Amino acid sequence: MQETTTTTPAISRRGLLRLSLGGTAMASLPGIGWAATGAAVPAFTDGLPRSRPEAQGISSASILAFLDDAERGAFELHSFMLWRNGHVVAEGWWDPYKPERRHMTHSLTKSVTVCAVGMAIADGKFGLDDKVVSFFPEHLPPTVSANLAAMTVRDLLTMRTGHESMVSGSVWRPIRTSWIAEFFKIPVVYTPGSKFVYTSAATYMLSAIVTKTTGQSTADYLKPRFFDPLGITGYEWDVGPEGISPGANGLSWKTVDSLKLGILHAQNGQWNGKQILTKAWVDSVHAPHTKDRYGYQWWLGQHGAYNADGLFGQYSVVFPEQNAVLALNSALPPKAGFNAGILYKHFPAAFGATALTSEKDYAALKARTRTLQLLPPVKPTSSPVAANVSGQRFDFAENPEKIKSMRLDFSSAESCVFTMEDDRGTHKVQVGLRKPFEGDTTITGNKLHHEYQPEVMRVVASGEWRDARTFVMTWTFVESAFRDTVECRFSGPYMRFDRSVNVNSSATEMPTLTGTRAKAA
């Protein structure tokens, strides 16, 4: 399929925008879901060699200790891959997460965008000391302050823009007009280069500069230079207003792709003998531009490590002194203390020069990683209320969520179908009653999901009767960190509806809504 370019001024992870899927642009049409093609899926391979941990100086027991500690600390992990000396030595996915699934990366995306910046600088497209205002004269405010005029590309890279407070991606996501113009509206309170303030707005402008100087979105510019050489396919990266990738977020890819990002940096920018990033650029990204804290869109960790880090716990952690990389996807609340409490407690201490071989520990690690499970098995339950409410419509008064009606169909013993109508249309989730059911849904979390509102999401759903009147569903949105608990409690002609989420940047619960059974026509 030929590459096409759209400039639809809207933000959605799927449907309204161009999607880059392994570098192929796809126009999404109403009613067509990304996963509903019916095409056969080949066996997944990632191209990386494997080795026993002990052969690379890591004991299996040390990896088991990390997994035990994470479990005791109630840190919700979705996947991990550990690489050292050219080999993947351990890996695991908590079902229903899988190796071949994409996972939203949030701010880990920043460290991918900065690869494009380094390449564009090496290509002579722009320089570190170029002024930000010089790229976008058409978007400048009537009065350009001295501080704004002084801001450089280097200031964007080091998050020292002179802004007083951060801008989250969730703030701009609903905005349909130019985000460049939004950036120039932010007061530049401090002299650029003088104060560190972490902000997604800075990374967005880096992406915008790449697009302005190369004529391509960041995703498209990186395809032949980064994605293709590393064998990264099936990724998805939003494109926002003016054809610009958000830069700070919006990239979904597999766990192994986060691992490859880290491996590229651990190998000083080389991949299979080809120099993808200059060594000087790799050295720059983890230099302490903000003392002991931040490089160029990479966080500086302990013991010489540095990491790409996404909200809710997506990681690519590089241990350059030990030639090792750890990639993780998870669902961690903000400020969960994972880095200090678990990550750097176990790594790089696990990377010894030699490790005693223990067949017992290695067998235990293999068994453990084969049986990782996020949730307990579904417990088949029943209720006499199910037959009374099945197929009945419950109407809702005007509410902030703009939900109009709901319905549950319990006609099958294997699954029920939950249907909701709101201002966006009619949405369904098929919910397994004996085992989880996987499918696509147009129901989204929006406010509960860090303001993401895609057209289609992949969901693994199950449901149980907690008691005779309360039906509880679990919706795991398996290409993201989000897992919703949805409770429907029936009493006479009323249904009380509650919905909560495992992690979010703001509220984790919706206000309770009460619906009334519609009268028969």
C-alpha positions, -999 to 999 in steps of 0.1 A, spaced: 0 0 0 13 34 -9 20 58 20 -5 86 23 -5 117 44 -35 132 62 -37 164 82 -70 157 100 -71 182 129 -82 157 155 -66 135 181 -76 98 186 -54 68 189 -73 50 162 -100 60 136 -98 97 132 -61 99 125 -36 82 103 -21 52 119 15 41 114 14 3 116 49 -9 110 54 22 89 23 16 67 -2 44 68 -38 31 71 -69 52 66 -95 40 92 -131 39 81 -162 38 103 -170 3 114 -136 -12 105 -115 -22 136 -78 -25 135 -79 -61 146 -108 -73 126 -91 -82 93 -95 -119 96 -60 -124 83 -39 -154 96 -14 -144 122 21 -159 117 40 -173 146 57 -144 164 95 -142 164 116 -112 174 150 -121 159 170 -120 192 191 -150 204 184 -166 237 207 -179 265 205 -193 299 210 -166 325 240 -182 341 258 -183 307 257 -145 308 267 -141 344 232 -139 360 218 -164 384 182 -176 378 177 -172 415 183 -134 413 156 -131 386 132 -151 407 140 -128 437 130 -98 416 97 -114 405 90 -124 441 97 -89 454 74 -74 427 46 -97 437 50 -90 474 50 -53 467 18 -56 447 35 -41 416 13 -50 387 37 -62 359 25 -70 324 58 -82 309 95 -82 312 125 -90 291 161 -91 303 191 -90 279 228 -93 285 258 -97 262 238 -102 231 212 -126 245 177 -125 260 182 -144 292 148 -142 308 113 -131 297 77 -134 308 42 -121 301 14 -120 327 -16 -135 309 -36 -120 290 -6 -99 279 15 -117 252 48 -112 234 31 -102 201 8 -76 217 15 -39 214 14 -19 246 9 19 249 42 34 261 33 70 272 64 90 279 88 62 270 80 76 235 101 106 243 133 85 241 123 73 207 115 108 195 150 119 206 165 92 183 149 111 154 163 144 167 198 129 168 195 116 133 182 148 119 210 168 136 235 143 121 218 148 87 223 186 90 186 194 93 191 217 123 214 222 153 213 221 191 216 259 194 190 268 168 162 290 182 128 273 186 110 304 172 130 303 140 112 272 128 76 284 131 72 321 122 36 314 112 27 304 147 44 331 167 24 352 191 21 390 184 47 397 210 77 373 214 93 377 249 130 377 252 129 344 271 109 327 243 132 341 217 162 327 235 149 291 238 169 265 218 166 229 207 191 220 235 167 236 260 138 214 247 160 183 249 170 189 285 135 201 297 149 235 306 125 255 285 119 283 311 83 271 317 70 273 352 50 241 352 46 209 331 21 202 303 8 166 302 -2 150 270 -37 146 284 -41 184 283 -35 188 246 -50 155 234 -86 169 231 -74 200 213 -80 199 175 -61 231 165 -23 236 163 -3 224 192 26 245 181 4 276 187 -5 261 221 32 258 230 39 295 222 10 305 245 29 290 275 46 318 295 84 315 295 89 326 331 126 317 335 156 321 314 158 290 291 185 266 303 183 277 339 155 255 354 144 219 349 107 214 345 96 181 330 70 187 303 56 168 273 53 201 255 90 202 250 91 168 233 62 177 211 81 207 198 111 184 190 88 163 170 74 193 153 109 205 144 117 171 129 86 173 108 92 209 97 128 202 87 124 168 71 89 171 57 79 138 74 62 129 107 86 116 132 73 81 128 78 82 90 112 97 93 123 69 117 109 41 96 139 35 73 164 48 98 153 31 130 123 8 129 133 -12 98 169 -18 107 159 -30 142 132 -52 129 104 -33 147 71 -39 130 34 -36 139 39 -4 159 14 24 160 21 61 165 -5 88 166 -4 117 142 -20 149 154 -28 183 140 -6 194 111 6 158 105 29 159 136 35 129 158 29 139 195 65 130 202 61 128 240 35 99 238 13 80 214 36 52 205 24 16 210 48 -13 203 58 -46 218 79 -53 249 107 -65 227 107 -32 208 114 -13 241 142 -39 247 157 -32 213 156 6 220 177 -1 250 200 -26 233 207 0 205 220 24 232 239 -3 251 257 -10 219 266 27 214 242 32 186 251 1 166 228 -27 153 241 -57 135 273 -38 126 255 -7 113 258 26 130 222 37 135 229 65 160 263 82 164 282 72 195 285 109 203 247 112 204 243 81 226 269 95 250 249 128 250 215 113 257 227 99 291 251 127 300 239 145 332 226 177 315 205 182 346 228 170 375 224 134 383 188 134 370 182 139 333 200 136 300 184 142 265 149 127 272 163 98 292 162 96 330 195 90 348 193 61 373 216 45 398 249 28 393 254 44 358 221 32 345 197 53 325 161 46 314 133 55 291 103 57 313 66 59 306 37 68 329 22 38 346 55 19 342 69 12 308 106 9 310 137 4 289 166 4 314 202 4 301 230 -7 322 260 3 301 287 -9 325 272 -44 326 261 -45 289 226 -53 300 190 -40 293 158 -46 311 124 -39 294 91 -38 313 55 -30 308 33 -26 338 5 -7 355 20 13 383 3 42 400 23 75 397 49 77 424 46 40 432 82 38 442 91 10 418 125 23 408 139 28 442 120 1 459 124 -28 435 142 -20 402 176 -7 415 174 -30 445 179 -60 422 197 -45 392 225 -42 384 234 -63 415 222 -94 396 248 -90 369 278 -108 384 309 -118 364 301 -154 371 270 -172 383 268 -208 397 246 -230 376 216 -243 395 194 -266 375 167 -263 402 167 -225 400 167 -225 363 138 -250 361 119 -229 387 124 -197 366 112 -214 334 81 -228 352 74 -194 368 76 -174 335 55 -199 317 26 -196 341 25 -159 350 -11 -148 354 -25 -113 360 -59 -123 374 -73 -154 390 -93 -178 368 -130 -169 362 -153 -186 387 -186 -196 371 -215 -181 390 -252 -176 385 -280 -155 399 -318 -156 395 -317 -119 387 -299 -126 354 -330 -139 337 -351 -110 349 -327 -83 337 -314 -100 305 -322 -79 275 -338 -51 295 -328 -15 288 -319 8 316 -321 45 309 -300 72 326 -308 108 333 -284 134 319 -250 128 334 -213 141 329 -204 108 311 -232 114 286 -244 78 290 -279 73 278 -287 36 283 -273 2 291 -283 -34 286 -270 -68 295 -279 -100 276 -274 -132 296 -290 -155 270 -257 -175 265 -243 -197 293 -208 -188 280 -209 -151 279 -230 -120 283 -231 -90 261 -229 -56 277 -243 -27 255 -240 9 263 -253 39 244 -237 73 248 -231 105 228 -205 87 206 -229 58 196 -237 23 207 -209 1 222 -206 -35 231 -183 -57 253 -187 -95 251 -180 -107 286 -169 -143 293 -188 -161 321 -166 -193 323 -133 -179 308 -123 -145 296 -135 -134 262 -112 -114 239 -125 -90 213 -127 -54 201 -148 -27 216 -156 9 209 -162 16 247 -133 37 259 -122 50 293 -114 86 283 -113 103 317 -104 71 335 -77 64 308 -55 95 309 -78 112 283 -72 85 257 -104 79 236 -95 57 206 -121 45 182 -114 8 189 -97 -10 218 -87 -46 223 -103 -59 255 -102 -92 274 -134 -93 295 -149 -116 322 -178 -114 346 -190 -130 378 -220 -125 402 -206 -113 434 -239 -119 451 -275 -124 439 -279 -88 428 -244 -76 418 -227 -85 385 -190 -75 383 -171 -73 351 -133 -70 345 -123 -53 313 -85 -56 306 -75 -33 278 -46 -54 268 -28 -29 246 -26 -5 275 -20 -3 313 -57 1 320 -80 -25 336 -115 -15 345 -138 -30 372 -174 -25 362 -202 -32 387 -239 -34 380 -262 -38 410 -299 -44 404 -327 -35 428 -363 -36 415 -365 -13 385 -331 3 391 -295 -5 381 -266 12 399 -235 15 377 -200 19 390 -168 19 370 -132 22 383 -97 17 368 -65 2 382 -43 32 373 -48 68 361 -32 102 363 -63 117 379 -96 101 391 -97 63 392 -135 61 398 -165 74 379 -194 89 399 -221 63 406 -249 64 380 -284 50 385 -305 38 356 -342 30 355 -356 1 336 -374 12 304 -411 6 303 -424 -20 278 -436 -4 246 
